[in-house]
């Protein structure tokens, strides 16, 4: 019999999207075929501790686990990962474990982490150092995709259509609020959206219709990040989303449309009131559907994406103008989330999608392994230096 793949599913994390990660991870683990995969759940608490003992998902769902004592020196580096350790094995792979037990080495990681300290390239860097294949975008695409200001600069360089915007630091806002507001009003037209640059799920996002709303929005965004984005709202806006799947030759799903229950698609409209509507596929013309899919792939490639991403657009309902809004490199992944629902409408089931993402993770890892990590000329130089 072929050995099952050991799949580590990481969830939770130090992010405002902690709870959303738990729900997404539960859906992923339920969808993975137990005949093909041995699932190794790995939780991360809000304080950054890694959990593998018992049932990490149940522990995090029940609330923050109690802090554990400091490492017993007699137990050494093999000790409990509840203190936050992940051991590197002899072949460089990650092997989480806890006192008295070693879990299997992991063949691939499925990091179902949303927001900072998970979706932003930090965990991806750890996994690259460990040489462990993982689902989703690499360090570059994850970091750029997480930062709305930087991703906008990359999209502009790629010639993608966007709304007008300005970027500020928290220090600029706190030390010169009058100047910041003056620049916004001189360059942009109300209504404006104000956002933390590094966060998802519309946390810290506000819509400003006047100066008072702008100042309140900047103060709110500054609570969550040191970089602040102010952008013009799209008139008669329709929210269009498109899922992308692949590595070097990505493909795009049929687009969907979000009809938010509130004035815009804020946190409550996304996760709490249950009244927002998802139109799948989006009621668009054939030409506009093709344009959304083409721009989604271009945005994905502009960041050197891999595995998956969801690209969000704003469509001017009056003029038909389409604008790239942002990219999510680890979008919500419950069975009813937009990313998998769009693939289901395009012909790929949730379970098949999870399988394909694992295949893409292994494929990308093998492709990266082809790159040389040493240079013959440098070796000759070192040998020559040793002889002098």
C-alpha positions in Angstrom: 0.0 0.0 0.0 1.1 3.5 -0.7 1.9 5.4 2.4 -0.5 8.2 3.3 0.8 11.7 2.9 1.2 13.4 6.3 -0.5 16.8 6.0 0.0 19.3 8.7 -2.9 21.8 8.9 -2.0 25.0 10.7 -4.7 27.3 12.0 -5.4 30.0 14.5 -2.6 32.5 14.8 -1.8 36.0 16.1 -4.3 37.8 14.0 -7.7 39.5 14.1 -8.8 36.8 11.8 -8.0 34.0 14.3 -11.6 32.7 14.5 -12.1 32.7 10.8 -9.0 30.6 10.4 -10.4 28.0 12.8 -13.6 27.6 10.8 -11.7 27.4 7.5 -9.3 24.8 9.0 -12.2 22.6 10.2 -13.7 22.6 6.7 -10.3 21.7 5.1 -9.7 18.8 7.6 -13.2 17.4 7.1 -12.7 17.5 3.3 -9.3 15.7 3.2 -9.7 12.1 2.3 -8.6 9.9 5.3 -7.7 7.1 2.9 -5.1 9.4 1.3 -3.9 11.7 4.0 -2.9 11.5 7.7 -3.9 14.8 9.1 -1.7 16.5 11.7 -3.6 19.4 13.3 -1.4 22.3 14.5 -2.9 25.2 16.3 -1.4 28.6 17.1 -2.7 30.6 20.0 -3.3 34.3 20.0 -0.1 34.7 21.9 1.8 32.7 19.3 2.2 29.3 21.1 2.1 26.2 18.9 -0.2 23.4 19.9 -0.1 19.8 18.8 -1.1 17.8 21.9 -4.6 16.5 22.1 -7.1 18.3 19.9 -5.6 21.7 19.1 -8.7 22.8 17.1 -11.1 22.0 19.9 -8.8 23.8 22.4 -8.7 27.0 20.3 -12.5 26.8 19.6 -13.1 26.6 23.4 -10.9 29.7 24.0 -7.3 30.5 24.7 -5.6 27.5 26.4 -3.9 28.0 29.7 -0.3 29.1 29.5 2.1 26.1 30.0 5.2 26.2 32.3 8.6 27.0 30.9 10.7 24.3 29.4 12.1 21.7 31.8 15.9 21.8 31.1 16.1 18.0 31.4 13.7 17.6 28.5 15.8 19.7 26.1 14.9 20.8 22.6 12.6 17.8 22.0 10.2 19.2 24.5 6.6 20.3 24.4 5.6 22.4 21.4 2.9 24.0 23.5 5.8 26.3 24.5 6.1 27.3 20.8 8.8 25.0 19.4 8.9 23.3 16.0 11.8 20.8 15.6 13.8 20.6 12.4 14.6 17.1 11.5 17.9 15.9 9.9 16.5 16.3 6.4 15.3 19.8 7.2 11.6 19.0 7.5 9.4 20.3 10.2 8.3 17.7 12.8 6.1 19.1 15.5 6.0 17.1 18.7 5.2 17.3 22.4 6.5 15.7 25.6 6.7 12.0 25.4 5.6 11.8 21.8 7.0 12.5 18.3 4.4 13.2 15.6 5.2 12.0 12.1 7.4 14.1 9.8 5.2 16.3 7.6 5.2 15.8 3.8 3.2 19.0 3.2 1.7 21.8 5.2 -1.7 23.4 4.6 -1.4 26.7 6.4 -5.0 27.8 6.8 -4.0 31.1 8.4 -5.6 34.5 7.6 -4.0 37.9 8.2 -0.7 38.9 9.8 1.7 36.3 11.2 0.4 33.6 8.8 -0.8 34.9 5.5 1.9 37.6 5.2 4.9 35.5 4.4 6.1 34.9 8.0 5.0 31.3 8.3 5.9 30.7 4.6 9.5 31.8 5.4 9.7 29.3 8.3 8.5 26.5 6.0 11.0 27.5 3.3 13.8 27.4 5.8 12.6 23.9 6.9 12.4 22.7 3.3 8.8 21.6 3.8 6.3 21.9 0.9 3.3 24.0 1.7 0.0 25.0 0.1 -0.3 28.5 -1.3 1.8 31.5 -2.2 5.4 31.8 -1.2 7.1 34.5 0.9 7.1 37.2 -1.8 3.5 36.9 -3.0 2.2 36.4 0.5 4.0 39.5 1.9 3.1 41.7 -1.0 -0.5 40.4 -1.2 -1.0 41.1 2.5 0.1 44.7 2.2 -2.5 46.7 0.4 -0.2 49.6 -0.3 2.6 47.5 -1.7 0.3 45.3 -3.8 -1.2 48.5 -5.3 2.3 49.6 -6.4 2.9 46.2 -8.0 -0.5 46.2 -9.7 0.2 49.7 -11.1 3.6 48.5 -12.5 1.7 45.7 -14.2 -0.7 48.1 -15.8 -3.8 46.9 -13.9 -6.7 49.3 -13.4 -7.1 50.7 -9.9 -8.9 53.6 -8.1 -7.0 56.6 -7.0 -5.4 56.4 -3.5 -2.9 57.8 -1.0 -0.8 56.1 1.6 0.3 57.3 5.0 2.2 56.0 8.0 0.7 56.1 11.5 3.4 58.5 12.6 2.4 60.9 9.8 -1.2 60.8 10.9 -0.4 61.2 14.6 2.1 64.0 14.2 0.3 65.9 11.3 -3.4 65.0 11.1 -4.2 68.4 9.5 -1.7 67.9 6.7 -2.8 64.3 6.1 -6.5 65.3 5.7 -5.5 68.3 3.5 -3.6 66.0 1.1 -6.5 63.6 0.9 -9.0 66.4 0.2 -6.7 68.0 -2.4 -6.1 64.7 -4.3 -9.1 62.5 -3.8 -12.9 62.9 -3.8 -15.4 61.8 -1.1 -16.6 59.2 -0.3 -13.3 57.5 0.7 -12.4 54.2 2.1 -9.8 54.1 4.9 -8.0 50.8 5.6 -5.1 49.4 7.6 -2.6 48.3 5.0 -1.9 44.9 6.5 -5.2 43.2 7.6 -8.1 41.3 6.0 -11.8 40.6 6.6 -12.5 44.4 6.5 -11.2 44.8 10.0 -10.5 48.4 10.7 -12.1 49.5 7.4 -14.4 52.5 7.3 -16.2 54.6 4.7 -15.7 58.4 5.1 -18.3 60.7 3.5 -16.8 63.9 4.9 -13.8 65.3 6.9 -15.1 64.0 10.2 -15.6 60.5 8.9 -12.1 60.6 7.3 -10.4 61.6 10.6 -12.4 59.0 12.5 -11.4 56.4 9.9 -7.7 57.2 10.0 -7.8 56.9 13.8 -9.5 53.5 13.5 -7.2 52.2 10.9 -4.2 53.4 12.9 -5.3 51.1 15.8 -4.5 48.0 13.6 -1.4 49.0 11.5 1.3 51.5 11.1 0.5 52.0 7.4 -2.8 53.5 6.3 -4.5 53.5 2.9 -7.1 56.0 1.7 -8.8 55.3 -1.6 -11.7 56.7 -3.6 -14.9 54.8 -3.5 -16.3 53.5 -6.8 -19.7 55.0 -7.7 -22.5 52.4 -7.9 -20.0 49.8 -6.9 -20.6 46.1 -7.4 -18.2 43.7 -5.7 -16.9 41.0 -8.0 -14.6 38.2 -6.9 -12.6 35.6 -8.9 -10.6 32.6 -7.7 -7.2 31.7 -9.2 -5.6 28.3 -9.0 -2.2 27.1 -10.2 1.5 27.8 -10.3 3.3 28.9 -13.4 0.1 28.4 -15.6 -2.7 29.6 -13.3 -6.3 29.5 -14.3 -9.3 31.6 -13.1 -12.7 30.5 -12.1 -16.0 31.9 -13.1 -16.5 35.2 -11.2 -19.0 35.7 -8.4 -20.7 38.8 -7.0 -21.1 39.8 -3.4 -24.3 41.8 -2.5 -23.5 43.1 1.0 -26.1 43.5 3.6 -24.5 46.7 4.8 -23.4 49.8 2.9 -20.2 48.0 2.1 -18.9 44.4 2.7 -17.7 45.0 6.3 -16.9 42.4 9.0 -20.5 42.1 10.1 -21.8 41.7 6.6 -19.2 39.0 5.9 -19.5 36.9 9.1 -22.2 38.0 11.5 -25.6 38.9 10.2 -25.8 36.2 7.5 -27.8 38.5 5.2 -25.2 39.2 2.4 -25.9 37.4 -0.8 -23.4 35.5 -3.0 -24.3 35.4 -6.7 -22.5 32.5 -8.4 -21.7 33.0 -11.2 -21.9 36.8 -11.2 -24.6 38.2 -13.6 -22.1 39.7 -16.0 -21.8 39.9 -19.8 -19.6 37.3 -21.5 -17.1 40.0 -22.3 -17.0 41.3 -18.8 -16.7 37.8 -17.4 -13.7 37.2 -19.6 -12.1 40.5 -18.6 -12.5 39.6 -14.9 -10.8 36.2 -15.4 -8.0 37.7 -17.5 -7.3 40.5 -14.9 -7.4 38.0 -12.0 -4.7 35.9 -13.6 -2.6 39.0 -14.4 -2.8 40.2 -10.8 -1.8 36.7 -9.6 1.2 36.6 -11.9 2.2 40.1 -11.0 2.9 39.0 -7.5 4.4 35.7 -8.6 1.6 33.8 -6.9 1.4 30.1 -6.5 -1.3 27.7 -5.4 -4.3 29.9 -4.8 -5.6 33.4 -4.4 -8.8 35.3 -4.7 -8.8 38.5 -6.6 -11.4 41.1 -5.7 -12.7 43.7 -8.1 -14.9 46.8 -7.9 -17.2 47.3 -10.9 -18.8 50.7 -11.6 -22.4 49.7 -12.1 -23.1 52.8 -14.3 -20.1 52.9 -16.6 -18.9 49.3 -16.5 -15.4 50.3 -15.5 -13.6 47.5 -13.6 -10.9 48.1 -10.9 -8.7 45.6 -9.1 -9.3 46.1 -5.4 -7.1 43.6 -3.7 -5.7 40.0 -3.7 -6.2 37.5 -0.9 -3.5 34.8 -0.9 -5.3 32.6 1.7 -8.9 33.5 1.3 -11.7 32.2 3.5 -11.8 28.4 3.0 -15.0 27.1 4.5 -17.2 25.0 2.3 -19.5 28.0 1.8 -16.7 30.6 1.3 -16.5 32.3 -2.1 -13.2 30.8 -3.1 -14.2 27.2 -3.1 -17.8 28.0 -4.2 -16.5 29.6 -7.3 -14.5 26.6 -8.2 -17.5 24.4 -7.5 -19.4 26.4 -10.0 -16.5 26.1 -12.5 -16.5 22.3 -12.1 -14.1 21.5 -9.2 -15.6 20.2 -5.9 -14.3 21.2 -2.5 -12.5 17.9 -1.9 -11.0 17.9 -5.4 -9.8 21.5 -4.8 -8.0 20.5 -1.6 -6.4 17.6 -3.5 -5.3 19.9 -6.3 -3.8 22.4 -3.9 -1.7 19.7 -2.2 -0.5 18.6 -5.7 0.4 22.1 -6.5 2.4 22.5 -3.3 4.4 19.4 -4.0 4.9 20.5 -7.6 6.2 23.9 -6.7 8.5 22.4 -4.1 10.0 20.1 -6.7 10.5 23.0 -9.1 12.3 25.0 -6.5 14.5 22.1 -5.7 15.9 22.3 -9.3 17.6 25.6 -8.5 21.3 25.3 -7.6 22.2 26.4 -4.0 26.0 26.5 -4.6 28.2 28.0 -7.3 31.2 26.0 -8.7 33.3 29.1 -9.1 32.8 30.0 -5.5 33.9 26.6 -4.5 37.1 26.9 -6.6 37.8 30.3 -5.1 37.4 28.9 -1.6 39.8 26.0 -2.4 42.3 28.4 -3.8 42.1 30.7 -0.8 42.7 27.7 1.5 46.0 26.9 -0.3 47.4 30.4 0.2 
